[in-house]
Each structure stands twice: as structure tokens, then as C-alpha cells.
């Protein structure tokens, strides 16, 4: 697995959590899009956890620079996962507010 995020603390924690899983091996870390492309080319991981908002070729860029290069990396895009988690938290907070008694 390739883990790409421009925030070192986030990247480190993601790698630690993923490495704790017996069936996941983090083979490459990247701090920006350019490093992610280089890591993908060097290691050819099966899966990538990629931040969309990284500097230096954002996560949406195609890793291969030429049309002949095949992009086989399946990406779990962290940005979408974070937004989903934020929405879930907002929904939980709203449900909590709705359960509070109304007082005058």
C-alpha cells in the first residue's frame, strides 16, 4: 500500500494503523503528489491511500506521465473518507441536539 499525505503527523498515524493489520504492508510513503508518483513507479502497490489536496501534483493527477504508462493503482481517496467522517460526526451531533429537552 502507498500512503500519500502532505501532513506528516496524519501520514505517520495512518501508516501505523495500517501496518498493525496483518494483511496490509505499507511499502511507500509520500509527502506530496510528486513523491507519490515516484513511489508508485518504484513499488507498484496494489492500493493507495491518497490525499486529494496535496501540493506538487495533487492526488487527482494521473500517476503515469505518458499515455503508454498504465495506471493500475486503486486509490482510496483520503479526502473523501475524511469528508464522510465529518458528515457522520455532524449527523451524530445533530441527533444529540434533537434529543435534548426543550426548556424555557
Steps between C-alpha positions, in 0.01 A plus 500: 500500500610855425408770754518858371417802715673837534443510877779293663306427820194378307717291266690349793183404688342352187812290437507384862134397495526328163823320589329352805276299264653162423390501136614856414856604422579870457774492234525872435425837663478831317472860617377649172367399161842485336630262768183292465561459126863401560396253771232350280749452217763347730276268704185441288272457805157343462325770703563863584358728768544839338414851617339703220625834630875437493747743345712394201259310275187460707349164574265528202789503252565184308823342630628405154641794306464338158199347330684167469540464875213306658349628821423184698489656844162475668466805719307547816485874504555629852330828427171326434537281806564802721198683360286192561625478860431870553146455368445201729620706798273790404204261473577358846524849651170599340332187637639584843362854480159367398491275806553786746192609693355837404496740793375854525 
